[in-house]
C-alpha cells in the first residue's frame, strides 16, 4: 500500500539509479522533464507500474560506461556473460525470471499481436555491437505489423527502489523487462 501511495505522488515510480549496470538506463543527471509522460501508465491492480526512462538518460549512461572502460573499470567477461545469461532467462521466462511490463501502447494492441510481440522478444537473437555494445543482451528492437517495437531490461535491487548493486547476482537483483512501442520512447 505504501508503494501505491508513493506512485500517487510520483506516477513514474522508482527508477534504477545507484549501482546500475553500465548499459542500463536511469542516470540521475537527466532532467525530470526528460521522463516518460504519465499517460503511459495503465490502470490495473498489478503491483508493478514502472516506466522506461527517456532516451537521453541512456546516452548519459552510455557515456559514463565508455569513460569507465577507458579508466580500466570495465566489467569482467565472466560478469558480463552471467548478466547476459540472466537477461536471456528473463526474456525466455517472462514474469518468472523477472517482472514483465508492457506499456499502454502494447496493451492497446489486440491480444494476438501482444502474444506475437512477446514471442518475438523471447526469441530475439539479433544482437550486434551496435544494439548490444556491452554484451549484456539487455535491449532489442524489431518490427511487428509495420510498428517498431523496443524491449529492454533494467536491474533493480530487491526492494525495487534503486538500481541493483550487482546485476550479475540474482539474489540481489530484480530484472524488469519492458516492452514498448518505439513511439512511446
C-alpha positions as a printed NumPy array, in Angstrom:
array([[  0.   ,   0.   ,   0.   ],
       [  2.881,   2.373,   0.724],
       [  4.111,   1.814,  -2.818],
       [  0.671,   2.796,  -4.176],
       [  0.771,   5.996,  -2.126],
       [  4.259,   6.749,  -3.439],
       [  3.086,   6.167,  -7.003],
       [  0.204,   8.572,  -6.465],
       [  2.751,  11.269,  -5.611],
       [  5.175,  10.274,  -8.384],
       [  3.424,   8.338, -11.159],
       [  6.749,   7.422, -12.712],
       [  7.546,   5.277,  -9.693],
       [ 11.029,   4.214,  -8.58 ],
       [ 13.897,   4.326, -11.025],
       [ 17.16 ,   2.455, -11.109],
       [ 19.917,   4.861, -10.152],
       [ 22.825,   3.922,  -7.899],
       [ 24.803,   0.879,  -8.922],
       [ 23.106,   0.393, -12.266],
       [ 24.955,  -1.625, -14.855],
       [ 26.978,   0.313, -17.395],
       [ 24.478,  -0.248, -20.186],
       [ 21.419,   0.407, -18.021],
       [ 19.08 ,   3.342, -18.07 ],
       [ 18.256,   5.861, -15.375],
       [ 21.01 ,   8.417, -14.947],
       [ 20.348,  10.777, -12.015],
       [ 21.781,  13.624, -14.082],
       [ 18.941,  13.618, -16.631],
       [ 16.355,  16.376, -16.197],
       [ 12.953,  15.395, -14.785],
       [ 11.317,  16.793, -17.933],
       [ 13.004,  14.029, -19.921],
       [ 10.904,  11.408, -18.128],
       [  8.253,   9.386, -19.901],
       [  4.822,  11.039, -19.686],
       [  2.474,   9.573, -17.055],
       [ -0.173,   8.895, -19.734],
       [  1.676,   5.653, -20.465],
       [  0.566,   4.215, -17.132],
       [ -2.257,   1.757, -17.323],
       [ -4.857,   1.354, -14.633],
       [ -4.576,  -2.199, -13.28 ],
       [ -4.385,  -3.919,  -9.957],
       [ -0.872,  -5.166, -10.688],
       [  1.702,  -4.026,  -8.123],
       [  4.421,  -3.14 , -10.656],
       [  3.972,   0.148, -12.5  ],
       [  7.42 ,   1.057, -13.782],
       [  8.003,   3.081, -16.918],
       [ 11.133,   3.339, -19.025],
       [ 13.262,   6.454, -18.578],
       [ 13.809,   8.74 , -21.533],
       [ 16.363,   8.093, -24.278],
       [ 18.535,  10.989, -23.134],
       [ 19.273,   9.148, -19.915],
       [ 20.563,   6.156, -21.874],
       [ 23.034,   8.402, -23.688],
       [ 24.371,   9.699, -20.366],
       [ 24.689,   6.131, -19.003],
       [ 26.434,   5.041, -22.191],
       [ 28.894,   7.94 , -21.966],
       [ 29.599,   7.06 , -18.319],
       [ 30.219,   3.424, -19.323],
       [ 32.666,   4.49 , -22.022],
       [ 34.578,   6.631, -19.528],
       [ 34.695,   3.748, -17.036],
       [ 36.047,   1.376, -19.686],
       [ 38.715,   3.894, -20.618],
       [ 39.755,   4.008, -16.959],
       [ 40.014,   0.22 , -16.869],
       [ 36.895,  -0.291, -14.758],
       [ 35.03 ,  -2.429, -17.306],
       [ 33.15 ,  -5.44 , -16.022],
       [ 34.889,  -8.765, -16.383],
       [ 33.926, -11.098, -19.196],
       [ 32.612, -13.552, -16.599],
       [ 30.329, -10.917, -15.067],
       [ 29.093,  -9.776, -18.478],
       [ 28.41 , -13.382, -19.518],
       [ 26.446, -14.016, -16.308],
       [ 24.373, -10.85 , -16.845],
       [ 23.697, -11.885, -20.458],
       [ 22.582, -15.369, -19.349],
       [ 20.261, -13.908, -16.703],
       [ 18.836, -11.446, -19.234],
       [ 18.195, -14.278, -21.699],
       [ 16.393, -16.176, -18.955],
       [ 14.357, -13.06 , -18.108],
       [ 13.199, -12.821, -21.735],
       [ 12.526, -16.538, -22.129],
       [ 10.737, -16.973, -18.794],
       [  8.772, -13.713, -18.772],
       [  7.206, -12.965, -15.419],
       [  9.087, -15.864, -13.784],
       [ 12.767, -14.897, -14.025],
       [ 11.901, -11.206, -13.825],
       [  8.971,  -8.835, -13.92 ],
       [  7.221,  -8.021, -17.18 ],
       [  5.867,  -4.593, -18.022],
       [  4.017,  -3.685, -21.208],
       [  3.344,  -0.028, -21.926],
       [ -0.116,   1.315, -22.712],
       [  0.614,   1.209, -26.438],
       [  1.335,  -2.519, -26.326],
       [ -1.693,  -3.149, -24.087],
       [ -3.902,  -1.361, -26.628],
       [ -2.994,  -3.861, -29.351],
       [ -5.141,  -6.948, -29.996],
       [ -4.249,  -9.903, -27.777],
       [ -2.945, -11.896, -30.743],
       [ -0.481,  -9.079, -31.553],
       [  0.594,  -8.824, -27.907],
       [  1.288, -12.547, -27.847],
       [  3.23 , -12.413, -31.128],
       [  5.309,  -9.474, -29.834],
       [  6.148, -11.305, -26.59 ],
       [  7.179, -14.334, -28.64 ],
       [  9.46 , -12.151, -30.796],
       [ 11.051, -10.716, -27.629],
       [ 11.542, -14.236, -26.268],
       [ 13.142, -15.473, -29.492],
       [ 15.171, -12.298, -30.211],
       [ 18.768, -13.11 , -31.126],
       [ 19.796, -10.297, -33.491],
       [ 22.383,  -8.848, -31.101],
       [ 25.138,  -6.797, -32.717],
       [ 27.846,  -4.455, -31.421],
       [ 25.519,  -1.586, -32.418],
       [ 22.492,  -2.675, -30.363],
       [ 24.412,  -4.571, -27.653],
       [ 27.746,  -2.758, -27.137],
       [ 28.312,  -4.226, -23.653],
       [ 27.323,  -7.802, -24.491],
       [ 24.582,  -7.943, -21.841],
       [ 21.689,  -8.644, -24.25 ],
       [ 19.501,  -6.129, -22.418],
       [ 17.909,  -4.283, -25.377],
       [ 16.327,  -5.175, -28.683],
       [ 14.232,  -3.68 , -31.46 ],
       [ 12.166,  -5.228, -34.228],
       [  9.127,  -4.538, -36.392],
       [  5.685,  -6.052, -35.964],
       [  2.902,  -5.3  , -38.456],
       [  4.71 ,  -2.139, -39.556],
       [  5.166,  -0.87 , -35.977],
       [  8.643,  -0.565, -34.427],
       [  8.865,  -2.362, -31.056],
       [ 11.535,  -1.878, -28.366],
       [ 12.251,  -4.056, -25.361],
       [ 14.778,  -3.503, -22.594],
       [ 15.792,  -4.986, -19.274],
       [ 16.587,  -2.871, -16.208],
       [ 18.199,  -4.083, -12.979],
       [ 16.687,  -3.115,  -9.599],
       [ 17.535,  -4.013,  -6.026],
       [ 15.165,  -6.414,  -4.229],
       [ 13.116,  -3.523,  -2.796],
       [ 12.626,  -2.083,  -6.316],
       [ 13.65 ,   1.371,  -5.052],
       [ 17.072,   1.741,  -6.685],
       [ 19.378,   0.093,  -9.167],
       [ 20.98 ,  -3.223,  -8.313],
       [ 24.493,  -3.059,  -6.898],
       [ 25.384,  -6.245,  -8.816],
       [ 23.183,  -7.201, -11.808],
       [ 25.129, -10.473, -12.14 ],
       [ 23.819, -11.64 ,  -8.746],
       [ 20.205, -12.858,  -8.971],
       [ 19.886, -12.939,  -5.174],
       [ 20.117,  -9.148,  -5.017],
       [ 18.666,  -8.195,  -8.42 ],
       [ 15.138,  -7.976,  -9.801],
       [ 15.02 ,  -7.746, -13.576],
       [ 12.261,  -5.722, -15.219],
       [ 11.577,  -6.433, -18.872],
       [  9.736,  -3.523, -20.528],
       [  8.112,  -3.948, -23.93 ],
       [  7.003,  -0.754, -25.701],
       [  6.15 ,   0.849, -28.996],
       [  9.132,   2.841, -30.267],
       [  6.808,   5.862, -30.468],
       [  6.354,   5.665, -26.682],
       [ 10.055,   6.089, -26.001]])
